[in-house]
Amino acid sequence: MADILQNWQNALWSLGGLMAVLAVALICHYLLFIILVRLTRRTTTRLDESIVKHLREPARWIMIFLGIRLVLPLFNMSVAFQEFLRHIFGLAVIALVSWLLIKSTYILDDYIIRRFDIDQKDNLRARKIYTQLNVIKRIVITAVVIIALGTMLMTFDKVRQLGTTILASAGIVGIVVGLAAQKTIGTFIAGLQIALTQPIRIDDVVIVEGEWGRIEEITLTYVVVKIWDLRRLVVPITYFIEKPFQNWTRATAELLGSVFLYVDYTVPVEAVRNELERILKESQHWDGKVCVLQVTNTTDKTIELRALMSAVDASTAWTLRCEVREKLVSFIRDKYPNALPKVRAEFEKLPV
C-alpha cells in the first residue's frame, strides 16, 4: 500500500513539475512577445510586426519543448523511457526549428511586398525582385524540409546504418539516381536559371503557344500564364529555357500598336493623318510619343494605311488600337464615303 501511495505521489509530483514548466515557458513567451509588440508600435517600419506575426507560434512551441527537455532528468522514470522521450523531443525540436526557418522566409516576403509595389505602371524592378524571391523562397523551403527529414531519419540507428551502407556504394547509387532523376534535376536547374537570368518575370506580358497572357506564377517545376480571357496556361518551366517565346515587357512595358485600314485610292491620306493626331491627343490611353500614318501597301483594289501609336503597356495599347480603329473607320465613312473600298467595273455597249 505504501508503494502504491509513493508511486502516486511521484506521479503527481512529476505532473505538477511538468505543468509548472509549461506555465513558465508560456509566461516567458507571452512576456517576450508583449515586449516585441510594444516595441513595434514605436517603430515606423513594419518589419518588426512581420517578425512578431510569423515567429510567435514556432517560438512558443520551441520554448515549451526545450523547457520539458531541460527538466526531463528530474522526473522519476526508467532510463529506457527517458531515452525514448529524449528521442521524441529531439525529433520535435528539429521539426520546430525547420518550421521557424520556413516562417522566416515569409518575413522577407512581407518586406519585399511592402517595399516594391507591383501594381505600379513602371514596375520592372519590382517584377524582377518578385520573381527572384518567388523561386528562391521555394528552393529554401524545399531544402529546409529535405534537410529536416534527413536529420530526423538519421536519429534512428537502423537508418544511420543504412545511410553508411549507401555511402559506401555512393558511386553506383549516384549514377542510378542521376539517370532516374535527370528530368527532375534539369527542371530544378531550369528554375535556378529562370531566377538568375530572368527571361521571364512575374507579371510579364508574353506570347506562349500562340496565346497572349501575363506570367501569374513561377514555381520550381512549372509556370502559370494568365490568358487574356482568364484561362490559365500551365507550361513546364523548361519550356522557357528550351523554346522561343515572345516577351513584350522584357526591357520595358512600353509598346507600339498598329491599326491597318484598307481604303480606296481616292482617300485623302493627309486628312486621315490629321484625324489620327486629333484622336490620339484626345485619348487618355496615348502616351504622347509615337503617332504615324503611312501607306504601307497597295493592291489592285485598295491601298493599305498603317496607323502606328505608342502606349505605356500592352493592355493600354490594345485598348488604344481598338479606339483608333473605330474612330478612323467612322471618320472615313462619314467624311469620305467614296473612299471606302469598292469594286470598279466597266460596261461596254454591245452593237445591236
Stockholm file with secondary structure:
# STOCKHOLM 1.0

chainA/1-352         MADILQNWQNALWSLGGLMAVLAVALICHYLLFIILVRLTRRTTTRLDESIVKHLREPARWIMIFLGIRLVLPLFNMSVAFQEFLRHIFGLAVIALVSWLLIKSTYILDDYIIRRFDIDQKDNLRARKIYTQLNVIKRIVITAVVIIALGTMLMTFDKVRQLGTTILASAGIVGIVVGLAAQKTIGTFIAGLQIALTQPIRIDDVVIVEGEWGRIEEITLTYVVVKIWDLRRLVVPITYFIEKPFQNWTRATAELLGSVFLYVDYTVPVEAVRNELERILKESQHWDGKVCVLQVTNTTDKTIELRALMSAVDASTAWTLRCEVREKLVSFIRDKYPNALPKVRAEFEKLPV
#=GR chainA/1-352 SS CHHHHHHHHHHHHHHHHHHHHHHHHHHHHHHHHHHHHHHHHTCSCSHHHHHHHHHHHHHHHHHHHHHHHHHGGGSCCCHHHHHHHHHHHHHHHHHHHHHHHHHHHHHHHHHHHHHSCTTSSSCHHHHHHHHHHHHHHHHHHHHHHHHHHHHHHHTSHHHHHHHHHHHHTHHHHHHHHHHHTHHHHHHHHHHHHHHHHCSSCTTCEEEETTEEEEEEEECSSEEEEEETTSCEEEEETTHHHHSCCEETTSSCSCEEEEEEEEECTTCCHHHHHHHHHHHHHHCSSCCSSCEEEEEEEECSSCEEEEEEEEESSHHHHHHHHHHHHHHHHHHHHHHCGGGSCCCCCCCCCCCC
#=GC SS_cons         CHHHHHHHHHHHHHHHHHHHHHHHHHHHHHHHHHHHHHHHHTCSCSHHHHHHHHHHHHHHHHHHHHHHHHHGGGSCCCHHHHHHHHHHHHHHHHHHHHHHHHHHHHHHHHHHHHHSCTTSSSCHHHHHHHHHHHHHHHHHHHHHHHHHHHHHHHTSHHHHHHHHHHHHTHHHHHHHHHHHTHHHHHHHHHHHHHHHHCSSCTTCEEEETTEEEEEEEECSSEEEEEETTSCEEEEETTHHHHSCCEETTSSCSCEEEEEEEEECTTCCHHHHHHHHHHHHHHCSSCCSSCEEEEEEEECSSCEEEEEEEEESSHHHHHHHHHHHHHHHHHHHHHHCGGGSCCCCCCCCCCCC
//
